[in-house]
């Protein structure tokens, strides 16, 4: 038995008896690749040294997997004690996970947090590989795919719901998939977050030839914030014309407010640039 793409040997620290810091990376690399086996108590030169307290080692492995790896990888681990050359060795069998890519909780979905197995080595996966693995394993819509950005905040969403006196607690966050707990953030979460990477562009043309800009602007942040700012931007140029019918004053906007709102909702469903032609 030698180290290869499916086998890894690990020895406890000879002084402290601690597991190496590299263990979470090794587990992640197996779960992201073809699965494999990690033997605690065997040196890299294949010498069996065993462990003194296998039950304690098994508990620590389980705790490390639970606390340091996302998504939850515990269902794909089998930890047991076996006897090799009369010594106790802890064998951890890692199956291929269904929620790949798995990553270090403190690092997130980026090369410093995602690892794969290459031969007998554990190596980081680049951003292109991470994105491709997400696409291969999700099989879902864009909104239900895991986001590459995991450091998200929701100040705008919290403020909007508070203004509407809507409850925004743990259960609501679970429903909206914006509180990961033991799971990562999804792209839907990113759209509502303050770190949303998508933008809305609005432009005001002079005349009808679409050649001269009167004004244009690009909006950033949570989609809720963008929609509010785009509406206010367009509202500046949506002039009100007043006419009179006897003693009654009749106000009419250049563009119906309902049409503006419908156009903004359309922006959410397709990739587009929002143009408004200023009336002559």
C-alpha positions in Angstrom: 0.0 0.0 0.0 1.5 3.3 -1.2 0.3 6.9 -1.3 -1.4 7.7 -4.5 -4.5 9.6 -5.8 -6.7 7.5 -3.4 -4.5 6.9 -0.4 -2.8 9.3 2.1 -0.7 8.5 5.1 -0.6 10.9 8.1 1.3 10.7 11.4 0.4 12.4 14.6 2.8 15.0 15.9 5.4 13.1 17.9 5.5 15.6 20.7 1.9 16.9 21.1 0.0 14.1 19.5 -2.0 16.6 17.4 -3.4 16.0 14.0 -1.7 18.0 11.3 -3.3 21.3 10.0 -3.3 19.8 6.5 -6.0 17.2 7.4 -9.0 19.3 6.4 -7.4 20.0 3.0 -6.7 16.3 2.5 -10.3 15.4 3.3 -11.6 18.1 0.9 -9.3 17.0 -1.9 -10.6 13.4 -1.8 -14.3 14.6 -1.6 -13.7 16.9 -4.6 -11.9 14.3 -6.7 -12.4 10.5 -6.7 -12.7 9.8 -3.0 -10.0 8.0 -1.0 -8.6 6.7 2.3 -6.6 8.5 4.9 -4.6 6.4 7.3 -3.7 8.1 10.6 -0.7 6.3 12.2 1.4 5.6 9.1 4.4 7.6 8.1 5.0 8.8 4.6 7.8 6.2 4.2 5.0 3.6 4.9 6.2 2.7 8.4 3.3 1.9 10.7 3.6 3.7 14.0 -0.1 3.5 15.1 -2.0 5.8 17.5 -2.2 5.4 21.3 -5.9 6.5 21.7 -7.8 5.7 18.5 -11.2 6.7 20.0 -9.9 10.2 20.7 -8.4 10.5 17.2 -11.7 9.5 15.6 -13.6 12.1 17.6 -11.1 14.8 16.7 -11.3 13.9 13.0 -15.1 14.1 13.1 -15.0 17.5 14.9 -12.5 18.9 12.4 -14.7 17.8 9.4 -17.7 19.3 11.1 -16.2 22.7 12.1 -13.7 23.4 9.3 -15.3 22.1 6.1 -18.4 23.3 4.1 -20.8 22.1 2.9 -21.5 19.4 5.5 -19.2 16.5 4.6 -19.9 14.2 7.5 -22.4 12.0 5.5 -19.5 11.2 3.2 -17.0 10.1 5.9 -16.5 6.7 7.5 -14.1 6.7 10.4 -12.9 3.4 12.0 -10.0 1.8 13.8 -8.1 -1.1 12.1 -5.2 -3.2 13.1 -2.0 -3.1 10.9 1.1 -5.0 12.1 -0.4 -5.2 15.6 -0.9 -1.5 15.9 -4.0 0.7 16.0 -4.5 2.8 12.8 -7.4 5.2 12.3 -8.8 4.8 8.7 -11.0 7.6 7.3 -12.8 6.7 4.1 -13.9 9.7 2.1 -16.5 9.3 -0.6 -17.1 11.7 -3.5 -19.4 14.4 -2.2 -22.6 15.4 -3.9 -22.3 19.1 -3.0 -18.9 19.7 -4.6 -16.8 21.8 -4.4 -16.1 21.4 -0.7 -13.9 24.0 0.9 -12.3 25.4 4.0 -15.0 27.3 6.0 -12.5 30.1 6.9 -11.3 30.6 3.3 -14.5 30.2 1.2 -14.9 29.3 -2.4 -11.6 30.4 -3.7 -8.2 28.7 -4.5 -7.0 29.0 -0.9 -10.0 27.1 0.2 -10.8 24.5 -2.5 -8.5 21.5 -3.0 -8.3 18.5 -5.3 -6.2 15.4 -5.6 -3.4 15.3 -8.2 -1.5 12.1 -8.0 -0.5 11.8 -4.3 -0.6 15.5 -3.8 -3.3 17.8 -2.4 -3.4 21.0 -4.6 -5.6 24.1 -4.7 -8.1 24.5 -7.5 -8.1 27.7 -9.5 -11.2 29.9 -9.9 -12.0 28.5 -13.4 -12.0 25.0 -12.0 -14.1 26.0 -9.1 -16.8 27.5 -11.3 -16.8 24.5 -13.6 -17.2 22.1 -10.7 -20.2 24.2 -9.4 -21.8 24.0 -12.9 -21.2 20.2 -13.1 -22.6 19.4 -9.7 -25.4 21.8 -9.3 -27.7 21.0 -12.3 -29.9 23.8 -11.1 -31.0 27.2 -12.2 -28.6 30.2 -11.9 -30.2 31.4 -8.6 -29.8 27.9 -7.0 -26.1 27.5 -7.9 -23.6 28.2 -5.3 -22.0 31.7 -5.3 -18.3 32.2 -5.7 -18.6 35.0 -3.2 -19.2 33.8 0.3 -18.4 36.9 2.3 -21.8 38.6 2.0 -23.7 41.2 3.9 -27.4 42.2 3.7 -27.8 45.7 5.1 -30.0 46.9 2.3 -32.3 43.9 2.5 -32.6 44.2 6.3 -33.4 47.9 6.0 -36.0 47.3 3.3 -37.8 44.6 5.3 -37.7 46.7 8.4 -39.3 49.6 6.6 -42.1 47.3 5.5 -42.4 46.0 9.1 -41.6 42.5 7.9 -40.0 40.0 10.2 -36.4 39.0 9.2 -35.2 36.3 11.5 -33.4 33.0 11.3 -36.3 31.2 9.6 -36.8 33.9 7.0 -33.1 33.8 6.2 -33.3 30.1 5.7 -36.3 30.4 3.4 -34.5 33.0 1.3 -31.3 30.9 1.4 -29.3 33.8 2.7 -28.1 32.2 5.9 -25.7 29.4 5.1 -25.3 27.8 8.6 -23.8 24.5 7.4 -24.4 25.4 3.8 -22.9 28.0 1.4 -24.5 31.1 0.0 -26.3 30.7 -3.4 -26.4 33.1 -6.4 -29.9 34.2 -5.3 -28.2 35.3 -2.0 -25.6 37.3 -4.0 -28.3 39.2 -5.9 -29.9 40.4 -2.7 -26.6 41.1 -0.9 -24.7 44.3 -0.8 -21.9 42.6 -2.8 -24.0 41.9 -5.8 -21.7 41.7 -8.9 -24.5 42.5 -11.4 -25.2 46.1 -12.4 -28.0 48.1 -14.1 -27.2 50.7 -16.7 -29.6 53.5 -17.5 -29.2 56.1 -20.2 -31.2 59.2 -21.3 -31.1 60.0 -25.0 -31.6 63.4 -26.6 -34.1 63.0 -29.4 -35.0 59.8 -31.2 -31.8 58.9 -33.1 -30.1 57.3 -30.1 -26.9 59.1 -30.8 -26.7 61.8 -28.2 -26.7 61.1 -24.5 -28.3 63.6 -22.1 -27.2 61.5 -19.1 -26.2 57.9 -18.3 -25.3 56.1 -15.2 -24.4 52.6 -13.9 -25.8 51.3 -10.6 -24.2 48.9 -8.1 -25.0 47.1 -4.9 -28.0 45.0 -3.9 -30.6 44.7 -6.6 -33.1 46.3 -4.2 -30.9 49.3 -3.9 -30.3 49.4 -7.7 -34.0 49.3 -8.5 -34.7 52.2 -6.1 -31.8 54.3 -7.5 -32.7 53.6 -11.2 -36.3 54.6 -10.6 -35.3 57.8 -8.9 -32.8 58.5 -11.8 -35.5 58.0 -14.4 -38.1 59.9 -12.4 -36.0 63.1 -12.7 -36.4 63.0 -16.5 -40.0 61.8 -16.4 -41.5 65.3 -16.5 -45.1 66.1 -15.5 -47.3 68.1 -17.9 -50.3 69.9 -16.4 -53.5 70.6 -18.3 -56.8 72.0 -17.2 -60.3 70.9 -17.7 -62.4 73.7 -16.4 -61.4 74.1 -12.8 -59.8 70.7 -12.7 -56.0 70.3 -13.1 -54.9 67.1 -14.8 -51.3 66.0 -14.4 -49.8 63.6 -17.0 -46.3 62.2 -16.9 -44.2 61.8 -20.1 -44.1 58.1 -19.4 -46.6 56.2 -17.3 -45.2 55.2 -13.9 -46.6 51.7 -14.5 -44.6 51.4 -17.6 -41.4 52.4 -15.8 -42.0 49.9 -13.1 -42.7 47.1 -15.6 -39.5 47.9 -17.5 -37.5 47.7 -14.3 -38.9 44.3 -13.5 -37.9 43.2 -17.0 -34.4 44.2 -16.2 -34.4 41.6 -13.4 -35.3 38.8 -15.8 -33.0 39.5 -18.7 -29.5 40.9 -19.2 -30.2 44.4 -20.7 -29.3 48.0 -20.7 -32.2 50.4 -19.8 -32.6 53.3 -22.3 -35.1 56.1 -22.1 -35.6 58.5 -25.0 -36.3 62.0 -23.8 -39.3 63.6 -25.4 -38.7 66.4 -27.9 
